[in-house]
């Protein structure tokens, strides 16, 4: 089940305003061009920002998202009619072959168990064409990003399109490596509503990731850094290995 930040209708509506800077997607945009991909599956597409961005360039895009509230927002965006939207996980995909599979915004970290992660990778392996690739990012555990997840460092206030102000911040609730749990809190000024969203992410080491890729019939082709977060993120370029 998706976390409330994605699945609660009122919280899904504020996801984009609180994450307005999507320069992190520029690197993925460049890789679509670099690899000559004409078809893309965006796993965990959320509110559809990247999927719509690619579709506007003539890319054939499938957006996969398990949270109906986020998908509803994605489907309301300009250009959304040019994207094939599927509500669910890899297990819900119809037969499909693509040039590129993407997992942006650290989607790879939401798969907490080894089995859940492996099943996702196996599903991705099935949809990749012979020269297809998977590209995704995941936080480097050594950087301990969660140390900055405090109210003091993350407090933000945004003004929504309807004029309403919303305050938000994140705080860590538990660290038991490789799992880190945290809570987002949002305060809506119009009615004083306070909504929270609890999440847990898995911080896999590069060695663990490489082993899991191998188990799924995939291999690490190249390792890069996120240009906007040097030293803090692994960006992996993965391709199918020979059967």
Secondary structure, 3 states (H helix, E strand, C coil): CCCHHHHCHHHHHHHHHHCCCCHHHHHHHHHHHHCCCCEEEEECCCCCHHHHHHHCCCCEEEEEECCHHHHHHHHCCCCHHHEEEEECCHHHCCCCCEEEEEECCCHHHHCCCHHHHHHHHHHHHHHEEEEEEEEEEEECHHHCHHHHCCHHHHCEEEECCCCCEEEEEEEEEEEECCEEEEEEEEEECCCCCEEEEEEEEECCCHHHHHHHHHHCCEEEEEEECCCCCCCCEEEEEEEECCC
